[in-house]
């Protein structure tokens, strides 16, 4: 009887580990950054990329459970962002190998790191996701970062317009 109980416990444990090791990507998220950037260009959105260890990193697991899988988060964040998860799970070498070039490109040093990109793939913000462990806190942070980016772009456009106008006036006066 003890052997059967032990075997049942081991079987349940292995099944649980297998399920978490190959956890599905949360609904509303992509795993292909290149396609996400194309979609962002077409939809005039930014891209939110989470670098995660979904089955071994405690803060990553908590963020997935408490923020990234919540419908209210996905719905609100998807208005301005294309959501991308780049995972580095234990036991899934193919996924790690696929995502490693992006981790290298964006110099990821820890998990869970979130980077915000414009549709050309240029980073405009970076932070550890676990710094904002609630849906409301996370949304407030990413929306604040997006507003900063928009303000900087408006300033740059205004600055360019002033210089262009100045050049035109000078050329007319000469």
C-alpha positions as protocol buffer text, in pm:
chain_id: "A"
residue {
  index: 1
  type: UNK
  ca { x: 0 y: 0 z: 0 }
}
residue {
  index: 2
  type: UNK
  ca { x: 285 y: 240 z: 86 }
}
residue {
  index: 3
  type: UNK
  ca { x: 446 y: 167 z: -251 }
}
residue {
  index: 4
  type: UNK
  ca { x: 125 y: 254 z: -437 }
}
residue {
  index: 5
  type: UNK
  ca { x: 84 y: 577 z: -240 }
}
residue {
  index: 6
  type: UNK
  ca { x: 447 y: 668 z: -305 }
}
residue {
  index: 7
  type: UNK
  ca { x: 414 y: 588 z: -678 }
}
residue {
  index: 8
  type: UNK
  ca { x: 94 y: 795 z: -703 }
}
residue {
  index: 9
  type: UNK
  ca { x: 267 y: 1088 z: -530 }
}
residue {
  index: 10
  type: UNK
  ca { x: 565 y: 1068 z: -766 }
}
residue {
  index: 11
  type: UNK
  ca { x: 335 y: 1048 z: -1070 }
}
residue {
  index: 12
  type: UNK
  ca { x: 137 y: 1354 z: -961 }
}
residue {
  index: 13
  type: UNK
  ca { x: 460 y: 1542 z: -887 }
}
residue {
  index: 14
  type: UNK
  ca { x: 611 y: 1461 z: -1226 }
}
residue {
  index: 15
  type: UNK
  ca { x: 289 y: 1562 z: -1402 }
}
residue {
  index: 16
  type: UNK
  ca { x: 282 y: 1893 z: -1215 }
}
residue {
  index: 17
  type: UNK
  ca { x: 646 y: 1964 z: -1299 }
}
residue {
  index: 18
  type: UNK
  ca { x: 590 y: 1875 z: -1664 }
}
residue {
  index: 19
  type: UNK
  ca { x: 289 y: 2103 z: -1687 }
}
residue {
  index: 20
  type: UNK
  ca { x: 477 y: 2396 z: -1535 }
}
residue {
  index: 21
  type: UNK
  ca { x: 791 y: 2331 z: -1738 }
}
residue {
  index: 22
  type: UNK
  ca { x: 598 y: 2366 z: -2059 }
}
residue {
  index: 23
  type: UNK
  ca { x: 344 y: 2619 z: -1936 }
}
residue {
  index: 24
  type: UNK
  ca { x: 137 y: 2776 z: -2206 }
}
residue {
  index: 25
  type: UNK
  ca { x: 200 y: 3133 z: -2304 }
}
residue {
  index: 26
  type: UNK
  ca { x: -64 y: 3353 z: -2140 }
}
residue {
  index: 27
  type: UNK
  ca { x: -361 y: 3441 z: -2358 }
}
residue {
  index: 28
  type: UNK
  ca { x: -304 y: 3763 z: -2551 }
}
residue {
  index: 29
  type: UNK
  ca { x: 74 y: 3721 z: -2555 }
}
residue {
  index: 30
  type: UNK
  ca { x: 308 y: 3635 z: -2843 }
}
residue {
  index: 31
  type: UNK
  ca { x: 641 y: 3452 z: -2836 }
}
residue {
  index: 32
  type: UNK
  ca { x: 775 y: 3596 z: -3163 }
}
residue {
  index: 33
  type: UNK
  ca { x: 933 y: 3939 z: -3124 }
}
residue {
  index: 34
  type: UNK
  ca { x: 986 y: 3992 z: -3498 }
}
residue {
  index: 35
  type: UNK
  ca { x: 618 y: 3930 z: -3575 }
}
residue {
  index: 36
  type: UNK
  ca { x: 519 y: 4147 z: -3279 }
}
residue {
  index: 37
  type: UNK
  ca { x: 727 y: 4436 z: -3415 }
}
residue {
  index: 38
  type: UNK
  ca { x: 557 y: 4401 z: -3755 }
}
residue {
  index: 39
  type: UNK
  ca { x: 217 y: 4403 z: -3585 }
}
residue {
  index: 40
  type: UNK
  ca { x: 319 y: 4704 z: -3375 }
}
residue {
  index: 41
  type: UNK
  ca { x: 410 y: 4898 z: -3690 }
}
residue {
  index: 42
  type: UNK
  ca { x: 81 y: 4809 z: -3856 }
}
residue {
  index: 43
  type: UNK
  ca { x: -124 y: 4898 z: -3547 }
}
residue {
  index: 44
  type: UNK
  ca { x: 89 y: 5198 z: -3441 }
}
residue {
  index: 45
  type: UNK
  ca { x: 162 y: 5048 z: -3100 }
}
residue {
  index: 46
  type: UNK
  ca { x: 463 y: 4990 z: -2878 }
}
residue {
  index: 47
  type: UNK
  ca { x: 589 y: 4647 z: -2770 }
}
residue {
  index: 48
  type: UNK
  ca { x: 616 y: 4514 z: -2414 }
}
residue {
  index: 49
  type: UNK
  ca { x: 865 y: 4226 z: -2388 }
}
residue {
  index: 50
  type: UNK
  ca { x: 894 y: 4016 z: -2073 }
}
residue {
  index: 51
  type: UNK
  ca { x: 1207 y: 3803 z: -2034 }
}
residue {
  index: 52
  type: UNK
  ca { x: 1112 y: 3527 z: -1791 }
}
residue {
  index: 53
  type: UNK
  ca { x: 1199 y: 3194 z: -1637 }
}
residue {
  index: 54
  type: UNK
  ca { x: 837 y: 3087 z: -1614 }
}
residue {
  index: 55
  type: UNK
  ca { x: 893 y: 2758 z: -1434 }
}
residue {
  index: 56
  type: UNK
  ca { x: 1189 y: 2824 z: -1203 }
}
residue {
  index: 57
  type: UNK
  ca { x: 1205 y: 3197 z: -1119 }
}
residue {
  index: 58
  type: UNK
  ca { x: 981 y: 3277 z: -818 }
}
residue {
  index: 59
  type: UNK
  ca { x: 925 y: 3647 z: -908 }
}
residue {
  index: 60
  type: UNK
  ca { x: 848 y: 3544 z: -1269 }
}
residue {
  index: 61
  type: UNK
  ca { x: 596 y: 3285 z: -1153 }
}
residue {
  index: 62
  type: UNK
  ca { x: 432 y: 3541 z: -921 }
}
residue {
  index: 63
  type: UNK
  ca { x: 412 y: 3805 z: -1197 }
}
residue {
  index: 64
  type: UNK
  ca { x: 254 y: 3557 z: -1436 }
}
residue {
  index: 65
  type: UNK
  ca { x: -2 y: 3452 z: -1174 }
}
residue {
  index: 66
  type: UNK
  ca { x: -82 y: 3798 z: -1034 }
}
residue {
  index: 67
  type: UNK
  ca { x: -47 y: 4026 z: -1337 }
}
residue {
  index: 68
  type: UNK
  ca { x: 31 y: 3886 z: -1682 }
}
residue {
  index: 69
  type: UNK
  ca { x: -251 y: 3629 z: -1700 }
}
residue {
  index: 70
  type: UNK
  ca { x: -519 y: 3861 z: -1566 }
}
residue {
  index: 71
  type: UNK
  ca { x: -778 y: 3957 z: -1828 }
}
residue {
  index: 72
  type: UNK
  ca { x: -792 y: 4314 z: -1699 }
}
residue {
  index: 73
  type: UNK
  ca { x: -417 y: 4349 z: -1753 }
}
residue {
  index: 74
  type: UNK
  ca { x: -411 y: 4196 z: -2102 }
}
residue {
  index: 75
  type: UNK
  ca { x: -713 y: 4400 z: -2210 }
}
residue {
  index: 76
  type: UNK
  ca { x: -576 y: 4732 z: -2082 }
}
residue {
  index: 77
  type: UNK
  ca { x: -213 y: 4679 z: -2186 }
}
residue {
  index: 78
  type: UNK
  ca { x: -311 y: 4558 z: -2534 }
}
residue {
  index: 79
  type: UNK
  ca { x: -461 y: 4898 z: -2615 }
}
residue {
  index: 80
  type: UNK
  ca { x: -111 y: 5048 z: -2649 }
}
residue {
  index: 81
  type: UNK
  ca { x: 124 y: 4749 z: -2653 }
}
residue {
  index: 82
  type: UNK
  ca { x: 182 y: 4422 z: -2834 }
}
residue {
  index: 83
  type: UNK
  ca { x: 268 y: 4177 z: -2553 }
}
residue {
  index: 84
  type: UNK
  ca { x: 562 y: 3938 z: -2596 }
}
residue {
  index: 85
  type: UNK
  ca { x: 691 y: 3670 z: -2359 }
}
residue {
  index: 86
  type: UNK
  ca { x: 1044 y: 3541 z: -2416 }
}
residue {
  index: 87
  type: UNK
  ca { x: 1083 y: 3245 z: -2183 }
}
residue {
  index: 88
  type: UNK
  ca { x: 1389 y: 3056 z: -2058 }
}
residue {
  index: 89
  type: UNK
  ca { x: 1225 y: 2750 z: -1899 }
}
residue {
  index: 90
  type: UNK
  ca { x: 1409 y: 2457 z: -1741 }
}
residue {
  index: 91
  type: UNK
  ca { x: 1422 y: 2152 z: -1962 }
}
residue {
  index: 92
  type: UNK
  ca { x: 1319 y: 2328 z: -2284 }
}
residue {
  index: 93
  type: UNK
  ca { x: 1647 y: 2389 z: -2463 }
}
residue {
  index: 94
  type: UNK
  ca { x: 1477 y: 2471 z: -2796 }
}
residue {
  index: 95
  type: UNK
  ca { x: 1285 y: 2764 z: -2644 }
}
residue {
  index: 96
  type: UNK
  ca { x: 1595 y: 2892 z: -2463 }
}
residue {
  index: 97
  type: UNK
  ca { x: 1801 y: 2869 z: -2783 }
}
residue {
  index: 98
  type: UNK
  ca { x: 1531 y: 3053 z: -2980 }
}
residue {
  index: 99
  type: UNK
  ca { x: 1513 y: 3338 z: -2726 }
}
residue {
  index: 100
  type: UNK
  ca { x: 1884 y: 3370 z: -2643 }
}
residue {
  index: 101
  type: UNK
  ca { x: 1968 y: 3609 z: -2932 }
}
residue {
  index: 102
  type: UNK
  ca { x: 1710 y: 3860 z: -2806 }
}
residue {
  index: 103
  type: UNK
  ca { x: 1839 y: 3833 z: -2449 }
}
residue {
  index: 104
  type: UNK
  ca { x: 2188 y: 3904 z: -2583 }
}
residue {
  index: 105
  type: UNK
  ca { x: 2074 y: 4188 z: -2810 }
}
residue {
  index: 106
  type: UNK
  ca { x: 1892 y: 4365 z: -2526 }
}
residue {
  index: 107
  type: UNK
  ca { x: 2160 y: 4276 z: -2264 }
}
residue {
  index: 108
  type: UNK
  ca { x: 1924 y: 4100 z: -2024 }
}
residue {
  index: 109
  type: UNK
  ca { x: 2096 y: 4040 z: -1690 }
}
residue {
  index: 110
  type: UNK
  ca { x: 1814 y: 3901 z: -1477 }
}
residue {
  index: 111
  type: UNK
  ca { x: 1454 y: 3785 z: -1467 }
}
residue {
  index: 112
  type: UNK
  ca { x: 1181 y: 3902 z: -1487 }
}
residue {
  index: 113
  type: UNK
  ca { x: 1304 y: 4193 z: -1700 }
}
residue {
  index: 114
  type: UNK
  ca { x: 1056 y: 4396 z: -1901 }
}
residue {
  index: 115
  type: UNK
  ca { x: 1162 y: 4619 z: -2186 }
}
residue {
  index: 116
  type: UNK
  ca { x: 937 y: 4858 z: -2375 }
}
residue {
  index: 117
  type: UNK
  ca { x: 1016 y: 4907 z: -2742 }
}
residue {
  index: 118
  type: UNK
  ca { x: 889 y: 5133 z: -3015 }
}
residue {
  index: 119
  type: UNK
  ca { x: 769 y: 4962 z: -3332 }
}
residue {
  index: 120
  type: UNK
  ca { x: 1121 y: 4982 z: -3479 }
}
residue {
  index: 121
  type: UNK
  ca { x: 1258 y: 4774 z: -3189 }
}
residue {
  index: 122
  type: UNK
  ca { x: 1425 y: 5067 z: -3013 }
}
residue {
  index: 123
  type: UNK
  ca { x: 1413 y: 5040 z: -2635 }
}
residue {
  index: 124
  type: UNK
  ca { x: 1262 y: 5329 z: -2442 }
}
residue {
  index: 125
  type: UNK
  ca { x: 1224 y: 5173 z: -2096 }
}
residue {
  index: 126
  type: UNK
  ca { x: 1354 y: 4881 z: -1890 }
}
residue {
  index: 127
  type: UNK
  ca { x: 1270 y: 4756 z: -1541 }
}
residue {
  index: 128
  type: UNK
  ca { x: 1227 y: 4443 z: -1331 }
}
residue {
  index: 129
  type: UNK
  ca { x: 863 y: 4340 z: -1358 }
}
residue {
  index: 130
  type: UNK
  ca { x: 851 y: 4242 z: -992 }
}
residue {
  index: 131
  type: UNK
  ca { x: 896 y: 4610 z: -895 }
}
residue {
  index: 132
  type: UNK
  ca { x: 527 y: 4650 z: -986 }
}
residue {
  index: 133
  type: UNK
  ca { x: 358 y: 4331 z: -855 }
}
residue {
  index: 134
  type: UNK
  ca { x: -7 y: 4428 z: -909 }
}
residue {
  index: 135
  type: UNK
  ca { x: -215 y: 4482 z: -1222 }
}
residue {
  index: 136
  type: UNK
  ca { x: -287 y: 4846 z: -1131 }
}
residue {
  index: 137
  type: UNK
  ca { x: 72 y: 4923 z: -1035 }
}
residue {
  index: 138
  type: UNK
  ca { x: 214 y: 4762 z: -1347 }
}
residue {
  index: 139
  type: UNK
  ca { x: -33 y: 4938 z: -1578 }
}
residue {
  index: 140
  type: UNK
  ca { x: 34 y: 5271 z: -1409 }
}
residue {
  index: 141
  type: UNK
  ca { x: 408 y: 5225 z: -1462 }
}
residue {
  index: 142
  type: UNK
  ca { x: 398 y: 5122 z: -1829 }
}
residue {
  index: 143
  type: UNK
  ca { x: 148 y: 5395 z: -1914 }
}
residue {
  index: 144
  type: UNK
  ca { x: 373 y: 5650 z: -1743 }
}
residue {
  index: 145
  type: UNK
  ca { x: 670 y: 5527 z: -1945 }
}
residue {
  index: 146
  type: UNK
  ca { x: 464 y: 5551 z: -2264 }
}
residue {
  index: 147
  type: UNK
  ca { x: 360 y: 5909 z: -2182 }
}
residue {
  index: 148
  type: UNK
  ca { x: 725 y: 6004 z: -2125 }
}
residue {
  index: 149
  type: UNK
  ca { x: 817 y: 5859 z: -2465 }
}
residue {
  index: 150
  type: UNK
  ca { x: 535 y: 6047 z: -2636 }
}
residue {
  index: 151
  type: UNK
  ca { x: 639 y: 6372 z: -2465 }
}
residue {
  index: 152
  type: UNK
  ca { x: 1000 y: 6327 z: -2576 }
}
residue {
  index: 153
  type: UNK
  ca { x: 887 y: 6255 z: -2933 }
}
residue {
  index: 154
  type: UNK
  ca { x: 664 y: 6565 z: -2933 }
}
residue {
  index: 155
  type: UNK
  ca { x: 954 y: 6778 z: -2809 }
}
residue {
  index: 156
  type: UNK
  ca { x: 1185 y: 6635 z: -3075 }
}
residue {
  index: 157
  type: UNK
  ca { x: 927 y: 6697 z: -3347 }
}
residue {
  index: 158
  type: UNK
  ca { x: 867 y: 7053 z: -3225 }
}
residue {
  index: 159
  type: UNK
  ca { x: 1242 y: 7113 z: -3213 }
}
residue {
  index: 160
  type: UNK
  ca { x: 1281 y: 6986 z: -3572 }
}
residue {
  index: 161
  type: UNK
  ca { x: 991 y: 7202 z: -3688 }
}
residue {
  index: 162
  type: UNK
  ca { x: 1142 y: 7514 z: -3530 }
}
residue {
  index: 163
  type: UNK
  ca { x: 1476 y: 7450 z: -3700 }
}
residue {
  index: 164
  type: UNK
  ca { x: 1309 y: 7381 z: -4036 }
}
residue {
  index: 165
  type: UNK
  ca { x: 1106 y: 7703 z: -4008 }
}
residue {
  index: 166
  type: UNK
  ca { x: 1418 y: 7896 z: -3913 }
}
residue {
  index: 167
  type: UNK
  ca { x: 1604 y: 7763 z: -4220 }
}
residue {
  index: 168
  type: UNK
  ca { x: 1314 y: 7861 z: -4446 }
}
residue {
  index: 169
  type: UNK
  ca { x: 1295 y: 8213 z: -4301 }
}
residue {
  index: 170
  type: UNK
  ca { x: 1671 y: 8260 z: -4337 }
}
residue {
  index: 171
  type: UNK
  ca { x: 1666 y: 8136 z: -4696 }
}
residue {
  index: 172
  type: UNK
  ca { x: 1377 y: 8371 z: -4781 }
}
residue {
  index: 173
  type: UNK
  ca { x: 1552 y: 8669 z: -4620 }
}
residue {
  index: 174
  type: UNK
  ca { x: 1878 y: 8601 z: -4803 }
}
